[in-house]
């Protein structure tokens, strides 16, 4: 399983977020979506939870109606999906661009969603597999995905890349004139066994910037660097534990009110969120204390008394009792083994 599975790029998330706001999704609704901190989306190497993106799509579908997928695609102009866009529009042909987009699809999307590309002399078929959305969200995401592909094909080859056929796995909407307008064809089929786009196998338009094979090689290398170095956005639990750790480092004593204030919450709200996740303040505090104690025992020669003070215990006896409860060992035995 890929380490990136269950996550999507910050670029894709930003595009969907922008479309959601335009469709009427409120700040309050966005704040409620766990893992969707706007302050984190500026980092090109951070990966957002696919569950957070799904929550954003659900809010957008509720606010914007059946056309939100293509509306979001219209707002996602070539270049907004970062290097993935340049892989597609910088190729020598539609087939080459789509193949590069498929090869490095995880630079943008969840690796659980595969883009498969097949071609012959006359046509190219791009098919998405693994989309796990349901109902209206499934339809909106499928329409968004194919509309984005069409816009990139046209950016590379102009109207010569207009689709020959469009297949959707979801049911037909009550009216699909907006899809005919988007794809430039009425050869659109629903309730199919795939979500796919069939286009002519055409070369790069003469009016475009000359094809540069060296640039393509550079893009491939950089796309792989992004995949290899990307990291998930911290979870809510990660953020909480980081604040507990920071408070211990500053104060060497701790209570829930201080940490709640750092998280811009009331203590009561923090308690409620902990309970919603099946945990508690005491458990989270002990997790952080255990992590810090084991790290200090491994990496330093600090006396156990000093370590006890650093993680908020009044004396080493309290730490020894807690450490034995966490690990089944005394701090001295743990240090000796590590």
N, C-alpha and C positions, 0 to 999 in steps of 0.2 A: 504494500500500500504506500502511495506517495505521502511524504510528510505534509504536502500542501492540500491533501484531500480534506474536504470540509471547509475550504476557504476560497475566497476570490480576491482579485486584485483591488487595491484601493482606487485605481482608475475607473474600473467598472462600477464600483460602488458609488463613486462621486457622480458619475453620469446618471445612474438610476436615482440617486438622491436629488439631483437637480431637476430631473423630470418629475419626481414625486412632489416636490415643492410647487412646480408649475401646475400640477394637476390638483393642487389644493390640500395636500397633506400638511398638517400643522406641525409647528415645532414641538408641541406637547406630545403628539403622536410619535414623532421621530425620537424624542428623548426616551420614550417608553421602550424602544427597541434595544434590547441588550446587545452590547458589542458594537454599537454604531456611533461611537464618539466622534463628533466632527473634528475635534482637535487632533485626532489621530490620522485622518484621511489624507493629510498632506505628505505623508511619508510614502514614497514610491515603493519601498520594500516591505511595507506592512501588508499583511493579508487579513481580510475581514471574514468573519464567520459566514458561511453560506446560509446559516439559519437567520442571521441578521439581515442579509440581503433578501431572503424570502419574506421576512416580516415587513420589509420596506415595500416589496412588490404587493403584498397583501393589502397594505394601507393604500397604496396607489390605485390598485384595482377597485377598492371600495370607494375611493374619492373620485376617480376619473372615468370609470365606465369601460366599455369593451375595446376602445381604440388606444388604450394607454401604451400598449406595446410598440405600435408604430410611431406614436407621438414621442416616446422615449428615444426610439431609433433616430428620428428626425433631428432631435437635439444632440445626439451623439455623433457629431461631425467627424470625418476622418482626421486622425491625430489625437482625438480625445482619449482613445484607448491606448495611448502611449506606443511602445515599440511594436505591439501586435498589429496596429494599423500600418505602420511603416513596412512591416514584413509583407503585408498584402499588397499595398499600393506601390511598393518599390520593386515588384517582381517584373519579369519579362513577359508574363502572360497571366491570364486568369487562373489557369491550371497550376502554374508555379506559385502564384500568390496564395491560393487556397491551400496548396500542399504545405507551404511554409506556415500558414496560419494554423493548420491542423497539427503540424509537428510541434509547434510551440503554443498550443492552445492553453496550457496550464499557466502561461505567463499572465493570462487574463482571467480565465475561468477556473472553476473547480475541476480538478483532474478526474473527478467521477463522471463528468460530462465529456464525452469524446466527440471530436469533429472528424468524420471520416470523409475522405475525398477520393473519388474514382474518376477516371477520365478515359476517353478514347479520342480519335482524331477530330471528332465533331463537337463533343460536349463534355462538360464537367458536372459532376454531381457532388454536392456537399451535404452531408447528412449528420444531424446531431443525434447522439444516443446518450442515454443516462439521465435525461431531465427528470427530476423526481417531484416536480410540482404537481398540484392537482387543481381541478376545476378551472375557474377563471384565471388563476395565476399561471397555470400550465399554458393556457392559450396565449396570454399576454407575453410570457417569456419566449415561447416559440415564435411568435410574430416579431418580437424584438430581435431575436437572434438572426432570423433570416433577413429581416429588413436591413440590419447592420451589414450582413454579407453582401447584399445587393448594392448598398451604397459604396462599399469598398471596391467591388467589381467595376462599378461605373466610374469611380475615381481613377481607376487604372485604364479602362478601355472605353469610356463614354457609353453611349447608347448601344454600342455593339455588344455590350455585356448584359442587355436586358434579358430577364429569365425566359426560358422556354416552358418551364413547368414549376409549380410550387405545390408542395405536399405538406399538410399539417396532420399531426396525430390527434388533435383535438376536434371537437364537434364544430360544425359550421355555426357562426353567429347568425343572429336574425337577419342582418344585412352585412354584406362584406364588400360593398363598394369602396370602402376606404382601403381595402387590401388590393383591389384592382388598380386603384390609383397609385398605391405605393410600389407595387411590383411591375406595373405596366403590362399586365396580361390578365385575361380572365380564365386562363388555364390553371385554376387553383382548385385543389382537391382537399377534402376534409375526411376525418375518420380513417386516415391512412395508418399503415403500420410504421410510419417514420415521419420525422420532420425534416424535410429536405428541399434543396434548391437545385434545379437543373438549368445550366447556362451554356451558351455557346463557348467552345474552346477557342478563344480569340487572343491575339497578341496585344501587347501594350500599344495604346493609341500613339500615333506619330506626333500628336500635338503635345504629348507629355514630355517631361524631362527625360533625356536619354537614359536608358537602362545602364546601371553601374554594378557589375558582378562583384566588385570588391566591396562596395557598400553592403550588398546582400550578405557577404561573408562576415562583415563586421556586425551586422544586425543579428545574425545567428549566434555569434559569440556572446554578444551582450544579452540577448534573450536568455541564453543558458546561465549567464551570471546572475540574472534576476531570479530565475527559478532556483538556483542553488543557494542564494543568500536571503531569499524572502523569509519572513517570519510572521507568525500570526499576531494579530492585535491582542494585547493582554485581555484576559477574561475579567469579569467583575471580581471574581475571587482573587486573581492575580493582583488587581489594583488594590483591593482591600488589604491583602497581606503585605504589599509593598508599603502601604501607609502605616500599618502596624509596625513593621520593621523600622521605618524611618522615625516613628514616634519613640520607639525603644532606644534608638541610637541617640536621639536628642535628649530624652528625659530620663531614661532608664527606670521609668515607672509609667504605668499606662492605665487608662480606663476608657470605656466605650465612648464617653462623651467627647474626649479629645479626638479620637479617630473619626467619629461621626462628623465632627466639625471640619476636619481636613477633607472629608468626602462631600462636604456641603449638604449634609443630611442631619436630621435630628436623630438623637439616640434611639427614639422609638421607631423611626422609619428604618434605621439600620437593623434593629432587632427583628423587625418584620421581614425585611429582605433576607436576612440570615435564615429565619424560620421557613420562608418560602423555598429556600434551596436545601432544606433538610440539614442545616448545620446550626451552629450557635456561636455567640461571641467567645465563650470559653474554649470551644473546640478550635476556632480559627487562631486564637491567641496561642494556644498550645502548639499548633502546627508551626507557627512562626518561631516560637521559642525553641522547639525541637530542631528546626532547620538551622537556626543560628547557633545553638549549642553544639550540634554535630560539626558544623563548619569550623567553629572556633577551636574545638578539640582537635580537629584534623590539621588545621592550617597554622595554628599558633601554639606557643608554649605558655600561654596565660594560665595562672593558677585557677583552679575550679572556683574559688571564691570570687575572683575577678569576673569570670564568665557569668556566674550567678548574678552579680550586680549589673552586668551589661544587658541581660535579658529580663531584668525586672524582678529578680528574687531577692529577698532580704538577706539570705545567707546561703551558704553552700549546702546545708542540710536539705533545704527546700528543693534546691536543684537536683540533688542526688535522688531524692524520692521521686521527683517528676521524671528524671531521666531514666530511672529503672522502670517506671511505668511505661514510658515511650518505647524503650529498646530492650528491656530485659537485662540491661547491663548497668554497671556503675560507670560514671564518666571516666575514671582512671582505666578501667578495663577496655572501654571503647577506644580511648586514646592509644593504648598499648597496641591494639590490633590494627589501628589505622595510622 
